[in-house]
Amino acid sequence: MTDLKTIRNHYQSVIGDDLQKVHCEEWKMDIYFRKTYSFKDESKIVEYQSQGKVVDALVESIVVKARTKDGKRLFADADRMTLMNEADPAVIIKVAGAINNANIKLAKEQIAKE
């Protein structure tokens, strides 16, 4: 039988680590993000990607993953439409790419350690 407590403890230690930061000059703000997210948070992003909805996946990544310095969500669910229709696509790509690539890089580093 698997010890789910160990699994939960590992997840809590990873998600509780210091926030990473990317500066967005165009938006004049620092955007913070975690090293990992739950599958619940990732599920909609993966769903959009599998449907070929790349723009939706990028915006969803920002809405779900972007945090304030205090770890609170930077954007509300209602902000999706503004990001989709009134934000510079190049900046959306840059911010989402920074957040997602940092998480991929961190995951690869973790796998390499093990």
Secondary structure, 3 states (H helix, E strand, C coil): CCCHHHHHHHHHHHHCCCCEEEEECCCCEEEEECCCCCHHHHHHHHHHHHCCCHHHHHHHHHHHHCECCCCCECCCHHHHHHHHHHCCHHHHHHHHHHHHHHHHHHHHHHHHHC
